[in-house]
Amino acid sequence: MSTSLDQTLAAIEADAERLGFIYSSDNLTGNLLAVLAASKPRGRLLELGTGLGHGTAWLLSGMDAQSVLTTIDANIQNSDTAQTHIGNDKRARFVVRDAGAWLETAPANEFDLIFADAPEGKYLHLEEALCALKPGGFYVVDDMRRLQDGTDEYAVPAAELVRNLSARPNFAVVQIDWATGILVAVKTK
């Protein structure tokens, strides 16, 4: 990690602690996002669920100067906090809107990578998210396994998501029991 990324993540984590925000991506997931973003030069990336910007910072750290990240969150306070930390990065486009409503008008085959970090795009509006992904593009989901506190609010939808994606002939899928539980799919055609 660069010193700049370290400082940005530390500031975001401090705000998360202060605000009681518990939904930030972990650093293992962040490292994966950075590597996948780096594999898409001049990429168009989409993050569904900006939160306070932890995943956003990781995605930006892997992107080249010509790539663009659109990051969407319905909560204006969360988006404002994220923009405080990374809003000066001209590669990032912050959208304050319900991600599901945004996906309903998203162009087809537009994005090289989609990080679905909110229910919209993975449990809701899945078809729209997958339609927005280019062939060869990565679809990434975290939080696919039970949380450390024992809750599994999304256990049933997560299992259904894996079944749904695995049954599609135009997606290659791997579920990784690592970090918070990761699913990575590639649109093959």
PyMOL CGO cylinders between C-alpha atoms (Angstrom):
from pymol import cmd
from pymol.cgo import CYLINDER

trace = [
    CYLINDER, 0.00, 0.00, 0.00, 1.15, 3.50, -0.70, 0.3, 1, 1, 1, 1, 1, 1,
    CYLINDER, 1.15, 3.50, -0.70, 1.48, 6.03, 2.10, 0.3, 1, 1, 1, 1, 1, 1,
    CYLINDER, 1.48, 6.03, 2.10, -1.29, 8.09, 0.50, 0.3, 1, 1, 1, 1, 1, 1,
    CYLINDER, -1.29, 8.09, 0.50, -3.66, 5.09, 0.41, 0.3, 1, 1, 1, 1, 1, 1,
    CYLINDER, -3.66, 5.09, 0.41, -2.71, 4.21, 3.99, 0.3, 1, 1, 1, 1, 1, 1,
    CYLINDER, -2.71, 4.21, 3.99, -3.57, 7.74, 5.12, 0.3, 1, 1, 1, 1, 1, 1,
    CYLINDER, -3.57, 7.74, 5.12, -6.85, 7.81, 3.20, 0.3, 1, 1, 1, 1, 1, 1,
    CYLINDER, -6.85, 7.81, 3.20, -7.95, 4.44, 4.59, 0.3, 1, 1, 1, 1, 1, 1,
    CYLINDER, -7.95, 4.44, 4.59, -6.98, 5.47, 8.13, 0.3, 1, 1, 1, 1, 1, 1,
    CYLINDER, -6.98, 5.47, 8.13, -9.06, 8.65, 7.83, 0.3, 1, 1, 1, 1, 1, 1,
    CYLINDER, -9.06, 8.65, 7.83, -12.05, 6.72, 6.45, 0.3, 1, 1, 1, 1, 1, 1,
    CYLINDER, -12.05, 6.72, 6.45, -11.73, 4.12, 9.22, 0.3, 1, 1, 1, 1, 1, 1,
    CYLINDER, -11.73, 4.12, 9.22, -11.61, 6.91, 11.84, 0.3, 1, 1, 1, 1, 1, 1,
    CYLINDER, -11.61, 6.91, 11.84, -14.81, 8.40, 10.43, 0.3, 1, 1, 1, 1, 1, 1,
    CYLINDER, -14.81, 8.40, 10.43, -16.42, 4.95, 10.35, 0.3, 1, 1, 1, 1, 1, 1,
    CYLINDER, -16.42, 4.95, 10.35, -15.58, 4.50, 14.04, 0.3, 1, 1, 1, 1, 1, 1,
    CYLINDER, -15.58, 4.50, 14.04, -16.87, 7.98, 14.90, 0.3, 1, 1, 1, 1, 1, 1,
    CYLINDER, -16.87, 7.98, 14.90, -20.11, 7.46, 12.94, 0.3, 1, 1, 1, 1, 1, 1,
    CYLINDER, -20.11, 7.46, 12.94, -20.66, 3.84, 13.99, 0.3, 1, 1, 1, 1, 1, 1,
    CYLINDER, -20.66, 3.84, 13.99, -20.52, 2.75, 10.33, 0.3, 1, 1, 1, 1, 1, 1,
    CYLINDER, -20.52, 2.75, 10.33, -19.81, -1.00, 10.23, 0.3, 1, 1, 1, 1, 1, 1,
    CYLINDER, -19.81, -1.00, 10.23, -20.22, -1.75, 6.52, 0.3, 1, 1, 1, 1, 1, 1,
    CYLINDER, -20.22, -1.75, 6.52, -16.80, -0.81, 5.12, 0.3, 1, 1, 1, 1, 1, 1,
    CYLINDER, -16.80, -0.81, 5.12, -15.03, -3.37, 2.99, 0.3, 1, 1, 1, 1, 1, 1,
    CYLINDER, -15.03, -3.37, 2.99, -12.12, -5.09, 4.68, 0.3, 1, 1, 1, 1, 1, 1,
    CYLINDER, -12.12, -5.09, 4.68, -8.54, -4.67, 3.49, 0.3, 1, 1, 1, 1, 1, 1,
    CYLINDER, -8.54, -4.67, 3.49, -8.31, -8.16, 1.98, 0.3, 1, 1, 1, 1, 1, 1,
    CYLINDER, -8.31, -8.16, 1.98, -11.28, -7.38, -0.25, 0.3, 1, 1, 1, 1, 1, 1,
    CYLINDER, -11.28, -7.38, -0.25, -9.74, -3.99, -0.97, 0.3, 1, 1, 1, 1, 1, 1,
    CYLINDER, -9.74, -3.99, -0.97, -6.50, -5.55, -2.16, 0.3, 1, 1, 1, 1, 1, 1,
    CYLINDER, -6.50, -5.55, -2.16, -8.44, -7.83, -4.50, 0.3, 1, 1, 1, 1, 1, 1,
    CYLINDER, -8.44, -7.83, -4.50, -10.42, -4.86, -5.86, 0.3, 1, 1, 1, 1, 1, 1,
    CYLINDER, -10.42, -4.86, -5.86, -7.20, -2.93, -6.52, 0.3, 1, 1, 1, 1, 1, 1,
    CYLINDER, -7.20, -2.93, -6.52, -5.68, -5.86, -8.44, 0.3, 1, 1, 1, 1, 1, 1,
    CYLINDER, -5.68, -5.86, -8.44, -8.82, -6.43, -10.51, 0.3, 1, 1, 1, 1, 1, 1,
    CYLINDER, -8.82, -6.43, -10.51, -9.07, -2.70, -11.26, 0.3, 1, 1, 1, 1, 1, 1,
    CYLINDER, -9.07, -2.70, -11.26, -5.43, -2.71, -12.39, 0.3, 1, 1, 1, 1, 1, 1,
    CYLINDER, -5.43, -2.71, -12.39, -6.26, -5.43, -14.92, 0.3, 1, 1, 1, 1, 1, 1,
    CYLINDER, -6.26, -5.43, -14.92, -8.64, -3.04, -16.73, 0.3, 1, 1, 1, 1, 1, 1,
    CYLINDER, -8.64, -3.04, -16.73, -6.60, -0.22, -18.30, 0.3, 1, 1, 1, 1, 1, 1,
    CYLINDER, -6.60, -0.22, -18.30, -8.81, 2.63, -19.45, 0.3, 1, 1, 1, 1, 1, 1,
    CYLINDER, -8.81, 2.63, -19.45, -11.52, 0.80, -17.54, 0.3, 1, 1, 1, 1, 1, 1,
    CYLINDER, -11.52, 0.80, -17.54, -15.03, 1.86, -16.71, 0.3, 1, 1, 1, 1, 1, 1,
    CYLINDER, -15.03, 1.86, -16.71, -15.77, 0.69, -13.19, 0.3, 1, 1, 1, 1, 1, 1,
    CYLINDER, -15.77, 0.69, -13.19, -18.96, 0.75, -11.13, 0.3, 1, 1, 1, 1, 1, 1,
    CYLINDER, -18.96, 0.75, -11.13, -19.33, 0.51, -7.37, 0.3, 1, 1, 1, 1, 1, 1,
    CYLINDER, -19.33, 0.51, -7.37, -22.80, -0.05, -5.96, 0.3, 1, 1, 1, 1, 1, 1,
    CYLINDER, -22.80, -0.05, -5.96, -22.70, 1.15, -2.36, 0.3, 1, 1, 1, 1, 1, 1,
    CYLINDER, -22.70, 1.15, -2.36, -20.05, 3.83, -1.80, 0.3, 1, 1, 1, 1, 1, 1,
    CYLINDER, -20.05, 3.83, -1.80, -20.45, 3.76, 1.96, 0.3, 1, 1, 1, 1, 1, 1,
    CYLINDER, -20.45, 3.76, 1.96, -17.75, 5.99, 3.42, 0.3, 1, 1, 1, 1, 1, 1,
    CYLINDER, -17.75, 5.99, 3.42, -15.41, 5.25, 0.53, 0.3, 1, 1, 1, 1, 1, 1,
    CYLINDER, -15.41, 5.25, 0.53, -13.22, 2.39, 1.77, 0.3, 1, 1, 1, 1, 1, 1,
    CYLINDER, -13.22, 2.39, 1.77, -13.80, 0.16, -1.28, 0.3, 1, 1, 1, 1, 1, 1,
    CYLINDER, -13.80, 0.16, -1.28, -13.77, 3.24, -3.47, 0.3, 1, 1, 1, 1, 1, 1,
    CYLINDER, -13.77, 3.24, -3.47, -10.26, 4.16, -2.29, 0.3, 1, 1, 1, 1, 1, 1,
    CYLINDER, -10.26, 4.16, -2.29, -9.03, 0.64, -3.01, 0.3, 1, 1, 1, 1, 1, 1,
    CYLINDER, -9.03, 0.64, -3.01, -10.55, 0.62, -6.51, 0.3, 1, 1, 1, 1, 1, 1,
    CYLINDER, -10.55, 0.62, -6.51, -8.99, 4.00, -7.29, 0.3, 1, 1, 1, 1, 1, 1,
    CYLINDER, -8.99, 4.00, -7.29, -5.61, 2.76, -6.05, 0.3, 1, 1, 1, 1, 1, 1,
    CYLINDER, -5.61, 2.76, -6.05, -5.57, 0.08, -8.75, 0.3, 1, 1, 1, 1, 1, 1,
    CYLINDER, -5.57, 0.08, -8.75, -6.96, 2.15, -11.61, 0.3, 1, 1, 1, 1, 1, 1,
    CYLINDER, -6.96, 2.15, -11.61, -4.81, 3.84, -14.24, 0.3, 1, 1, 1, 1, 1, 1,
    CYLINDER, -4.81, 3.84, -14.24, -5.10, 7.54, -15.00, 0.3, 1, 1, 1, 1, 1, 1,
    CYLINDER, -5.10, 7.54, -15.00, -7.52, 7.00, -17.90, 0.3, 1, 1, 1, 1, 1, 1,
    CYLINDER, -7.52, 7.00, -17.90, -9.99, 4.82, -15.97, 0.3, 1, 1, 1, 1, 1, 1,
    CYLINDER, -9.99, 4.82, -15.97, -13.26, 6.13, -14.56, 0.3, 1, 1, 1, 1, 1, 1,
    CYLINDER, -13.26, 6.13, -14.56, -15.15, 4.92, -11.48, 0.3, 1, 1, 1, 1, 1, 1,
    CYLINDER, -15.15, 4.92, -11.48, -18.84, 5.63, -10.95, 0.3, 1, 1, 1, 1, 1, 1,
    CYLINDER, -18.84, 5.63, -10.95, -19.78, 5.03, -7.33, 0.3, 1, 1, 1, 1, 1, 1,
    CYLINDER, -19.78, 5.03, -7.33, -23.38, 5.14, -6.13, 0.3, 1, 1, 1, 1, 1, 1,
    CYLINDER, -23.38, 5.14, -6.13, -24.92, 5.48, -2.69, 0.3, 1, 1, 1, 1, 1, 1,
    CYLINDER, -24.92, 5.48, -2.69, -28.40, 6.60, -1.69, 0.3, 1, 1, 1, 1, 1, 1,
    CYLINDER, -28.40, 6.60, -1.69, -27.16, 8.12, 1.59, 0.3, 1, 1, 1, 1, 1, 1,
    CYLINDER, -27.16, 8.12, 1.59, -25.98, 11.69, 1.02, 0.3, 1, 1, 1, 1, 1, 1,
    CYLINDER, -25.98, 11.69, 1.02, -24.11, 11.80, 4.34, 0.3, 1, 1, 1, 1, 1, 1,
    CYLINDER, -24.11, 11.80, 4.34, -22.14, 8.68, 3.45, 0.3, 1, 1, 1, 1, 1, 1,
    CYLINDER, -22.14, 8.68, 3.45, -21.35, 10.04, 0.00, 0.3, 1, 1, 1, 1, 1, 1,
    CYLINDER, -21.35, 10.04, 0.00, -20.30, 13.40, 1.44, 0.3, 1, 1, 1, 1, 1, 1,
    CYLINDER, -20.30, 13.40, 1.44, -17.97, 11.67, 3.89, 0.3, 1, 1, 1, 1, 1, 1,
    CYLINDER, -17.97, 11.67, 3.89, -16.43, 9.61, 1.07, 0.3, 1, 1, 1, 1, 1, 1,
    CYLINDER, -16.43, 9.61, 1.07, -15.99, 12.72, -1.04, 0.3, 1, 1, 1, 1, 1, 1,
    CYLINDER, -15.99, 12.72, -1.04, -14.22, 14.44, 1.85, 0.3, 1, 1, 1, 1, 1, 1,
    CYLINDER, -14.22, 14.44, 1.85, -11.53, 11.78, 1.63, 0.3, 1, 1, 1, 1, 1, 1,
    CYLINDER, -11.53, 11.78, 1.63, -11.34, 11.00, -2.10, 0.3, 1, 1, 1, 1, 1, 1,
    CYLINDER, -11.34, 11.00, -2.10, -13.54, 13.51, -3.91, 0.3, 1, 1, 1, 1, 1, 1,
    CYLINDER, -13.54, 13.51, -3.91, -10.54, 15.33, -5.35, 0.3, 1, 1, 1, 1, 1, 1,
    CYLINDER, -10.54, 15.33, -5.35, -9.71, 12.29, -7.50, 0.3, 1, 1, 1, 1, 1, 1,
    CYLINDER, -9.71, 12.29, -7.50, -11.01, 13.27, -10.93, 0.3, 1, 1, 1, 1, 1, 1,
    CYLINDER, -11.01, 13.27, -10.93, -11.39, 9.61, -11.95, 0.3, 1, 1, 1, 1, 1, 1,
    CYLINDER, -11.39, 9.61, -11.95, -14.25, 9.20, -9.43, 0.3, 1, 1, 1, 1, 1, 1,
    CYLINDER, -14.25, 9.20, -9.43, -17.83, 10.18, -10.21, 0.3, 1, 1, 1, 1, 1, 1,
    CYLINDER, -17.83, 10.18, -10.21, -20.06, 10.19, -7.12, 0.3, 1, 1, 1, 1, 1, 1,
    CYLINDER, -20.06, 10.19, -7.12, -23.78, 9.64, -7.61, 0.3, 1, 1, 1, 1, 1, 1,
    CYLINDER, -23.78, 9.64, -7.61, -26.25, 10.08, -4.74, 0.3, 1, 1, 1, 1, 1, 1,
    CYLINDER, -26.25, 10.08, -4.74, -29.19, 7.96, -5.77, 0.3, 1, 1, 1, 1, 1, 1,
    CYLINDER, -29.19, 7.96, -5.77, -30.81, 4.62, -5.07, 0.3, 1, 1, 1, 1, 1, 1,
    CYLINDER, -30.81, 4.62, -5.07, -28.55, 2.12, -6.85, 0.3, 1, 1, 1, 1, 1, 1,
    CYLINDER, -28.55, 2.12, -6.85, -31.52, 0.03, -7.99, 0.3, 1, 1, 1, 1, 1, 1,
    CYLINDER, -31.52, 0.03, -7.99, -33.18, 3.00, -9.66, 0.3, 1, 1, 1, 1, 1, 1,
    CYLINDER, -33.18, 3.00, -9.66, -29.86, 3.96, -11.23, 0.3, 1, 1, 1, 1, 1, 1,
    CYLINDER, -29.86, 3.96, -11.23, -29.36, 0.43, -12.58, 0.3, 1, 1, 1, 1, 1, 1,
    CYLINDER, -29.36, 0.43, -12.58, -32.76, 0.52, -14.26, 0.3, 1, 1, 1, 1, 1, 1,
    CYLINDER, -32.76, 0.52, -14.26, -31.39, 3.11, -16.68, 0.3, 1, 1, 1, 1, 1, 1,
    CYLINDER, -31.39, 3.11, -16.68, -27.78, 1.89, -16.87, 0.3, 1, 1, 1, 1, 1, 1,
    CYLINDER, -27.78, 1.89, -16.87, -26.45, 1.30, -20.37, 0.3, 1, 1, 1, 1, 1, 1,
    CYLINDER, -26.45, 1.30, -20.37, -25.81, -2.30, -21.47, 0.3, 1, 1, 1, 1, 1, 1,
    CYLINDER, -25.81, -2.30, -21.47, -22.23, -3.59, -21.75, 0.3, 1, 1, 1, 1, 1, 1,
    CYLINDER, -22.23, -3.59, -21.75, -20.82, -0.42, -20.19, 0.3, 1, 1, 1, 1, 1, 1,
    CYLINDER, -20.82, -0.42, -20.19, -18.60, -1.53, -17.30, 0.3, 1, 1, 1, 1, 1, 1,
    CYLINDER, -18.60, -1.53, -17.30, -15.38, -3.52, -17.12, 0.3, 1, 1, 1, 1, 1, 1,
    CYLINDER, -15.38, -3.52, -17.12, -15.80, -4.17, -13.39, 0.3, 1, 1, 1, 1, 1, 1,
    CYLINDER, -15.80, -4.17, -13.39, -18.80, -3.95, -11.09, 0.3, 1, 1, 1, 1, 1, 1,
    CYLINDER, -18.80, -3.95, -11.09, -18.32, -4.15, -7.33, 0.3, 1, 1, 1, 1, 1, 1,
    CYLINDER, -18.32, -4.15, -7.33, -21.77, -4.83, -5.88, 0.3, 1, 1, 1, 1, 1, 1,
    CYLINDER, -21.77, -4.83, -5.88, -21.31, -3.85, -2.23, 0.3, 1, 1, 1, 1, 1, 1,
    CYLINDER, -21.31, -3.85, -2.23, -24.98, -3.09, -1.59, 0.3, 1, 1, 1, 1, 1, 1,
    CYLINDER, -24.98, -3.09, -1.59, -28.08, -5.29, -1.90, 0.3, 1, 1, 1, 1, 1, 1,
    CYLINDER, -28.08, -5.29, -1.90, -28.95, -3.42, -5.10, 0.3, 1, 1, 1, 1, 1, 1,
    CYLINDER, -28.95, -3.42, -5.10, -26.93, -5.06, -7.80, 0.3, 1, 1, 1, 1, 1, 1,
    CYLINDER, -26.93, -5.06, -7.80, -26.52, -8.39, -6.05, 0.3, 1, 1, 1, 1, 1, 1,
    CYLINDER, -26.52, -8.39, -6.05, -29.81, -9.34, -4.37, 0.3, 1, 1, 1, 1, 1, 1,
    CYLINDER, -29.81, -9.34, -4.37, -32.00, -6.74, -6.05, 0.3, 1, 1, 1, 1, 1, 1,
    CYLINDER, -32.00, -6.74, -6.05, -31.70, -5.55, -9.66, 0.3, 1, 1, 1, 1, 1, 1,
    CYLINDER, -31.70, -5.55, -9.66, -29.24, -8.33, -10.47, 0.3, 1, 1, 1, 1, 1, 1,
    CYLINDER, -29.24, -8.33, -10.47, -30.35, -8.59, -14.11, 0.3, 1, 1, 1, 1, 1, 1,
    CYLINDER, -30.35, -8.59, -14.11, -29.75, -4.89, -14.66, 0.3, 1, 1, 1, 1, 1, 1,
    CYLINDER, -29.75, -4.89, -14.66, -26.29, -5.08, -13.07, 0.3, 1, 1, 1, 1, 1, 1,
    CYLINDER, -26.29, -5.08, -13.07, -25.24, -8.07, -15.15, 0.3, 1, 1, 1, 1, 1, 1,
    CYLINDER, -25.24, -8.07, -15.15, -26.58, -6.44, -18.30, 0.3, 1, 1, 1, 1, 1, 1,
    CYLINDER, -26.58, -6.44, -18.30, -24.41, -3.37, -17.58, 0.3, 1, 1, 1, 1, 1, 1,
    CYLINDER, -24.41, -3.37, -17.58, -21.26, -5.54, -17.44, 0.3, 1, 1, 1, 1, 1, 1,
    CYLINDER, -21.26, -5.54, -17.44, -19.14, -5.85, -20.59, 0.3, 1, 1, 1, 1, 1, 1,
    CYLINDER, -19.14, -5.85, -20.59, -18.08, -9.25, -21.87, 0.3, 1, 1, 1, 1, 1, 1,
    CYLINDER, -18.08, -9.25, -21.87, -14.77, -9.98, -20.15, 0.3, 1, 1, 1, 1, 1, 1,
    CYLINDER, -14.77, -9.98, -20.15, -15.82, -7.81, -17.21, 0.3, 1, 1, 1, 1, 1, 1,
    CYLINDER, -15.82, -7.81, -17.21, -15.58, -8.74, -13.55, 0.3, 1, 1, 1, 1, 1, 1,
    CYLINDER, -15.58, -8.74, -13.55, -18.62, -8.85, -11.27, 0.3, 1, 1, 1, 1, 1, 1,
    CYLINDER, -18.62, -8.85, -11.27, -17.43, -8.83, -7.64, 0.3, 1, 1, 1, 1, 1, 1,
    CYLINDER, -17.43, -8.83, -7.64, -19.46, -9.32, -4.46, 0.3, 1, 1, 1, 1, 1, 1,
    CYLINDER, -19.46, -9.32, -4.46, -18.25, -9.43, -0.87, 0.3, 1, 1, 1, 1, 1, 1,
    CYLINDER, -18.25, -9.43, -0.87, -20.03, -10.30, 2.41, 0.3, 1, 1, 1, 1, 1, 1,
    CYLINDER, -20.03, -10.30, 2.41, -21.03, -13.74, 1.12, 0.3, 1, 1, 1, 1, 1, 1,
    CYLINDER, -21.03, -13.74, 1.12, -20.65, -15.53, 4.45, 0.3, 1, 1, 1, 1, 1, 1,
    CYLINDER, -20.65, -15.53, 4.45, -21.84, -15.23, 8.00, 0.3, 1, 1, 1, 1, 1, 1,
    CYLINDER, -21.84, -15.23, 8.00, -20.54, -12.22, 9.87, 0.3, 1, 1, 1, 1, 1, 1,
    CYLINDER, -20.54, -12.22, 9.87, -18.34, -12.67, 12.94, 0.3, 1, 1, 1, 1, 1, 1,
    CYLINDER, -18.34, -12.67, 12.94, -21.25, -11.76, 15.22, 0.3, 1, 1, 1, 1, 1, 1,
    CYLINDER, -21.25, -11.76, 15.22, -23.14, -14.82, 13.94, 0.3, 1, 1, 1, 1, 1, 1,
    CYLINDER, -23.14, -14.82, 13.94, -25.72, -12.95, 11.90, 0.3, 1, 1, 1, 1, 1, 1,
    CYLINDER, -25.72, -12.95, 11.90, -26.51, -14.19, 8.44, 0.3, 1, 1, 1, 1, 1, 1,
    CYLINDER, -26.51, -14.19, 8.44, -29.20, -11.85, 7.21, 0.3, 1, 1, 1, 1, 1, 1,
    CYLINDER, -29.20, -11.85, 7.21, -28.18, -12.54, 3.63, 0.3, 1, 1, 1, 1, 1, 1,
    CYLINDER, -28.18, -12.54, 3.63, -27.43, -16.29, 3.87, 0.3, 1, 1, 1, 1, 1, 1,
    CYLINDER, -27.43, -16.29, 3.87, -30.43, -17.32, 1.78, 0.3, 1, 1, 1, 1, 1, 1,
    CYLINDER, -30.43, -17.32, 1.78, -30.06, -14.56, -0.86, 0.3, 1, 1, 1, 1, 1, 1,
    CYLINDER, -30.06, -14.56, -0.86, -26.30, -15.21, -1.04, 0.3, 1, 1, 1, 1, 1, 1,
    CYLINDER, -26.30, -15.21, -1.04, -26.84, -18.92, -1.70, 0.3, 1, 1, 1, 1, 1, 1,
    CYLINDER, -26.84, -18.92, -1.70, -29.44, -18.05, -4.34, 0.3, 1, 1, 1, 1, 1, 1,
    CYLINDER, -29.44, -18.05, -4.34, -27.04, -15.58, -5.97, 0.3, 1, 1, 1, 1, 1, 1,
    CYLINDER, -27.04, -15.58, -5.97, -24.37, -18.30, -6.25, 0.3, 1, 1, 1, 1, 1, 1,
    CYLINDER, -24.37, -18.30, -6.25, -26.89, -20.75, -7.75, 0.3, 1, 1, 1, 1, 1, 1,
    CYLINDER, -26.89, -20.75, -7.75, -28.23, -18.13, -10.15, 0.3, 1, 1, 1, 1, 1, 1,
    CYLINDER, -28.23, -18.13, -10.15, -24.82, -17.05, -11.45, 0.3, 1, 1, 1, 1, 1, 1,
    CYLINDER, -24.82, -17.05, -11.45, -23.42, -20.58, -11.61, 0.3, 1, 1, 1, 1, 1, 1,
    CYLINDER, -23.42, -20.58, -11.61, -26.35, -21.66, -13.81, 0.3, 1, 1, 1, 1, 1, 1,
    CYLINDER, -26.35, -21.66, -13.81, -25.67, -18.99, -16.43, 0.3, 1, 1, 1, 1, 1, 1,
    CYLINDER, -25.67, -18.99, -16.43, -23.74, -20.24, -19.45, 0.3, 1, 1, 1, 1, 1, 1,
    CYLINDER, -23.74, -20.24, -19.45, -22.29, -16.79, -20.12, 0.3, 1, 1, 1, 1, 1, 1,
    CYLINDER, -22.29, -16.79, -20.12, -20.60, -16.41, -16.71, 0.3, 1, 1, 1, 1, 1, 1,
    CYLINDER, -20.60, -16.41, -16.71, -17.58, -18.11, -15.15, 0.3, 1, 1, 1, 1, 1, 1,
    CYLINDER, -17.58, -18.11, -15.15, -17.98, -17.99, -11.36, 0.3, 1, 1, 1, 1, 1, 1,
    CYLINDER, -17.98, -17.99, -11.36, -15.77, -18.66, -8.37, 0.3, 1, 1, 1, 1, 1, 1,
    CYLINDER, -15.77, -18.66, -8.37, -16.79, -18.35, -4.75, 0.3, 1, 1, 1, 1, 1, 1,
    CYLINDER, -16.79, -18.35, -4.75, -13.88, -17.76, -2.40, 0.3, 1, 1, 1, 1, 1, 1,
    CYLINDER, -13.88, -17.76, -2.40, -14.09, -18.49, 1.33, 0.3, 1, 1, 1, 1, 1, 1,
    CYLINDER, -14.09, -18.49, 1.33, -11.71, -15.67, 2.15, 0.3, 1, 1, 1, 1, 1, 1,
    CYLINDER, -11.71, -15.67, 2.15, -12.05, -12.24, 3.70, 0.3, 1, 1, 1, 1, 1, 1,
    CYLINDER, -12.05, -12.24, 3.70, -15.82, -11.73, 4.17, 0.3, 1, 1, 1, 1, 1, 1,
    CYLINDER, -15.82, -11.73, 4.17, -16.62, -14.31, 1.52, 0.3, 1, 1, 1, 1, 1, 1,
    CYLINDER, -16.62, -14.31, 1.52, -16.04, -13.23, -2.06, 0.3, 1, 1, 1, 1, 1, 1,
    CYLINDER, -16.04, -13.23, -2.06, -17.75, -14.11, -5.30, 0.3, 1, 1, 1, 1, 1, 1,
    CYLINDER, -17.75, -14.11, -5.30, -16.06, -13.20, -8.55, 0.3, 1, 1, 1, 1, 1, 1,
    CYLINDER, -16.06, -13.20, -8.55, -17.74, -13.78, -11.89, 0.3, 1, 1, 1, 1, 1, 1,
    CYLINDER, -17.74, -13.78, -11.89, -16.58, -12.97, -15.40, 0.3, 1, 1, 1, 1, 1, 1,
    CYLINDER, -16.58, -12.97, -15.40, -19.05, -12.33, -18.20, 0.3, 1, 1, 1, 1, 1, 1,
    CYLINDER, -19.05, -12.33, -18.20, -17.84, -14.58, -21.00, 0.3, 1, 1, 1, 1, 1, 1,
    CYLINDER, -17.84, -14.58, -21.00, -20.12, -13.36, -23.79, 0.3, 1, 1, 1, 1, 1, 1,
]
cmd.load_cgo(trace, "trace")
